[in-house]
């Protein structure tokens, strides 16, 4: 699963050839969750509230890039790295 971004100890990843709807995975200190690209909302998993808010803010800012990364990943092509939350 390629890492597409890392910020504030949060790791963002995307699986190759993953199932719909378009989403990404986030990890933080042993916590893992799946987030919707369309809405930025957590789909499933456990994540600390403060870090969840940061991931959601990042997803809204980077939605277009996340969709391009998703298209690459489901086509089994390496997704490009995405800029972190600043």
C-alpha positions as CSV (number, residue, x, y, z in Angstrom):
1,X,0.0,0.0,0.0
2,X,1.8,3.2,-1.2
3,X,2.2,6.1,1.2
4,X,1.0,9.2,-0.5
5,X,1.4,11.7,2.4
6,X,2.7,12.2,5.9
7,X,2.1,15.1,8.2
8,X,2.1,15.5,12.0
9,X,2.9,11.8,12.5
10,X,-0.2,10.9,10.4
11,X,0.4,8.5,7.5
12,X,-1.9,8.6,4.5
13,X,-2.0,5.5,2.2
14,X,-3.9,4.1,-0.7
15,X,-4.3,0.5,-1.7
16,X,-3.8,-0.6,-5.3
17,X,-7.0,-1.9,-7.1
18,X,-9.1,-1.1,-4.0
19,X,-13.0,-1.3,-3.8
20,X,-15.3,1.7,-4.2
21,X,-16.2,4.3,-3.0
22,X,-13.0,6.3,-3.5
23,X,-11.2,6.5,-0.2
24,X,-7.9,6.6,1.5
25,X,-6.4,5.1,4.7
26,X,-4.9,7.0,7.6
27,X,-2.7,5.7,10.4
28,X,-1.7,7.4,13.6
29,X,0.0,5.8,16.6
30,X,-1.6,2.4,16.0
31,X,-5.0,3.8,15.1
32,X,-6.3,3.2,11.6
33,X,-9.3,4.5,9.7
34,X,-10.7,4.8,6.2
35,X,-11.9,8.2,4.9
36,X,-14.1,9.2,1.9
37,X,-12.4,11.3,-0.7
38,X,-15.8,12.8,-1.7
39,X,-16.7,14.0,1.8
40,X,-13.5,13.7,3.9
41,X,-15.6,11.9,6.5
42,X,-14.4,8.8,8.3
43,X,-16.0,5.7,6.8
44,X,-14.8,3.2,9.4
45,X,-12.0,2.6,11.9
46,X,-10.7,4.3,15.0
47,X,-8.9,7.6,15.0
48,X,-8.2,10.2,17.7
49,X,-10.6,13.2,17.3
50,X,-7.9,15.8,17.0
51,X,-6.1,13.9,14.2
52,X,-9.4,13.1,12.5
53,X,-10.1,16.8,12.2
54,X,-6.7,17.3,10.7
55,X,-7.1,14.5,8.2
56,X,-10.6,15.8,7.2
57,X,-9.2,19.3,6.7
58,X,-6.3,17.9,4.6
59,X,-8.7,15.8,2.5
60,X,-10.9,18.8,1.7
61,X,-7.9,20.9,0.6
62,X,-6.4,18.0,-1.5
63,X,-9.6,16.5,-2.9
64,X,-8.6,16.9,-6.6
65,X,-5.2,15.4,-6.0
66,X,-6.7,12.5,-3.9
67,X,-9.1,11.7,-6.8
68,X,-6.2,11.6,-9.2
69,X,-4.2,9.3,-6.8
70,X,-7.3,7.1,-6.5
71,X,-7.6,6.8,-10.3
72,X,-3.9,5.8,-10.5
73,X,-4.1,3.3,-7.6
74,X,-7.2,1.5,-8.9
75,X,-5.4,1.2,-12.3
76,X,-2.5,-0.4,-10.3
77,X,-0.3,2.6,-11.1
78,X,1.7,4.3,-8.4
79,X,-0.1,7.3,-7.1
80,X,1.8,10.6,-6.8
81,X,2.7,12.0,-3.5
82,X,0.4,14.7,-2.2
83,X,1.5,17.8,-0.2
84,X,1.0,17.7,3.5
85,X,-1.2,19.9,5.7
86,X,0.7,23.1,6.3
